[in-house]
């Protein structure tokens, strides 16, 4: 699975900024793997038709989804 927060030098630009990409240990990565709306070949949400899976617990409504995406970007 590709991580949209990983740079070409394997640094994390998401929740764990500055650290090397920790993939399976990252809560966003783990949550997205549990979601039936997550595209397994990339970071895409089928439910809302957007790139960026925020995990099943954060996508009950579009507002929940957008709030979770905003949290990731801040």
ABEGO torsion letter per residue (X at the ends): XBBAABBAAGBBABABBGBBBAGAABAAAAAAAABAABBAABBBBAAAGBBGBAEAAAAABAAAAAAAAAAAAX
